[in-house]
Amino acid sequence: MAKISTLTDDFNDNSLNTTLWTNDISYLIGGDESLVGTLTEVGGKLEILQVDGALALISKNDYDFQDSSIYFELSQIMTSDILFIYIINSDEQALSFLISWEGEDCLLFPLYDLNDGSGNQYAGDFITYNSTNHKFLRIRDSSSVWYWDVSSDGISWNNVDSCDHSALDPQPDFSTSKFLIYGGTDSSTPVIIDNVNPSEEEETNTTNFFQFF
C-alpha cells in the first residue's frame, strides 16, 4: 500500500480531484452515503464549508502511515467551535491535532485515541494556536514514535510533542489509514487548506518546539 506521504494535492486547478477526496463520512459511521459540508476549490486552495453544523474532508483511498508523514498548509480556520485533523485507521484508532476555541483563545492540542473506551489522550500540553507560526501542520511516524510538528513555512519544523507508541496496549496499526479533517462547527467561515504533501520532504529540519516558543 502506498505511503501516506504520496498523497499530494496543490488544489491549483479549481476542480476537486474526486479520485483523492470526498466529504462522505460513511466510512466512519457505516451505512449509506453521508455527505458532510461542502468542498470547493477556489483560487488554488480548498474551501471546506460547514452545512448544518459540520464539515469533513476525507481521503478517498487508504494509505500506510507507518514510518511516513502527512503535512499541509492550514490557510484559514473557523471562527468558533472545534476542528480535528486526523490520521485514522480501520479500527477507528486515531492521531490528531485538535483546534478548539475556548472563549477568546484558540488552542492547539496533540492527541491520540486507541478506541479502547478511554477517549482522546493528550500527547502533550496544549499551545495557543497562532495562524502564522502554525500555518503548516504535520503528523509523522518514525521508529515507533509519533510526532506532532508545526511550521510557518513548511520547511523548518518545530516539534510540539511526541509519543513512543511501542508499548501501547492495544498496539495500534496504522498501515491502513485515511487522512481526515472533521469539525462540528457553527462558523460560517470556511476552513481553507492547501499544499498537501507538496513534496516527500525529509524529516531533517525539525527542532523542539519549546526551544522557540
CORQUI-V851667 format. One record per helix or strand of 3 or more residues. SS is the DSSP state (helix for helix, strand for strand). FROM is the first residue (numbers start at 1). LEN is the number of residues. If there is no record, write none. Layout:
# CORQUI-V851667
ss=SS from=FROM len=LEN
ss=SS from=FROM len=LEN
This chain:
# CORQUI-V851667
ss=helix from=4 len=3
ss=helix from=26 len=4
ss=strand from=38 len=5
ss=strand from=45 len=5
ss=strand from=54 len=6
ss=strand from=69 len=8
ss=strand from=82 len=8
ss=strand from=94 len=9
ss=strand from=105 len=9
ss=strand from=136 len=7
ss=strand from=145 len=7
ss=strand from=157 len=8
ss=strand from=177 len=8
ss=strand from=191 len=4
ss=strand from=206 len=3
ss=helix from=209 len=3
